[in-house]
């Protein structure tokens, strides 16, 4: 009964004193310094996700993933879908040690596991200098996210969550922070067997390594991060490896409620980290000489949020991604062209733009309406199996209207 009374007291306190606290918060009676020795909260970020596809062939995609546009398709039928799978449940606990240092633990899930099934998003423990578990990958910038209804984000965004061990510290100044992490290996170069039938899945033996430096001020921050990868592969029964590496520059400028965010990324063998092509099998590819090569990729995005009033605000986002395969021996299936396989050069360009308006109806509720537009372009130059030489560009765009609301408690 004592714990129940304490729980009720804590809930009523957070409602009357701090509107940003979770409704369900449990704190211990004793404290260390100015903080309770133990604090735990359960919160829900509820989101209704609605989208109407005007044209472009993304009717089967829950998110506005420009990489999924079929440039050879012709289905421009309308499609309306509504779900709440993006709703998140978060359990957070903080324990204050006798020396005043804190240990924080977080477990967060959503319903994005397919047909509304629960999926793990985050599960980690963090101290002053260490973070162990699953959280945002250190190659990206977890403080960035454009305020949009669509849930995919710009095509070159880095929002991968994977298990890792991360060490954090400063250079003797609170303005600076550096982070070094050992990340669970990622690979998806074998994703499509019909595209690359001679590539076989093989075990990875080396983690991905990252290093990042952040400069923080009241107006926002600047961040530079890097990654180094060792990726094993098996081509026609022979095992070998290739190296991947990348660099990102990112930041946010927020002198008041209005804010500007950006991120630029480039490297080789990092496609599995870029949101719109992650899982598409472009980390590496075999050249004509049967040697595996890391795929070069680069991109960037920027977002600006402007508050017209206390409750009305608008977001504009633009992003692009580009990657290319030179002297590739890969297969490309294009039924509409009656071609089975092509070897040669391939260029991929993806463009993404968003404009929305949001209304903060209540203290914890946001309602939004958004226009999403994207273009996917494929440049092909090479020879096909039917002795046809192809040098052409295939392009298709997509238009979606996103709408919904978010409620936090």
Buried (B, 14 or more C-beta within 10 A) or exposed (E): EEEEEBBEEBBEEBEEEEEEBBBBBBBBEEEBEEBBBBBBBBBBBBBBBBBBBBBBBBBEBBBBBBBBBBBBEEEBEEBEEEBBBBBBBBBBBBBBEEEEEBBBBBBBBBBBEEEEEEBEBBBBBBEEEBBBBBBBBBBBBEBBEBBBBBBBBBBBBBBBBBBBBBEBEEEEEEEEBEBBBBBEBBBBBBBBEEBBEBBBEBEBEEBBBBBBBBBBEEEBBBBBBBBBBBBBBBBEEEEEBBEBBBBBBBBBBBEEEEBBBBBBBBBBBBBBBBBBBBBBBBBBBBBEEEEBBBBBBBBBBBBBBEBEEEEEBBBBBBBBBBBBBBBBBBBBEBEEBEBEBBBBBBBBBBBBBBBBBBBBEEEBBBBBBBBBBBBBBBBBBBEBEEEEEBEEEBEBBBBBBBBBBBBBE
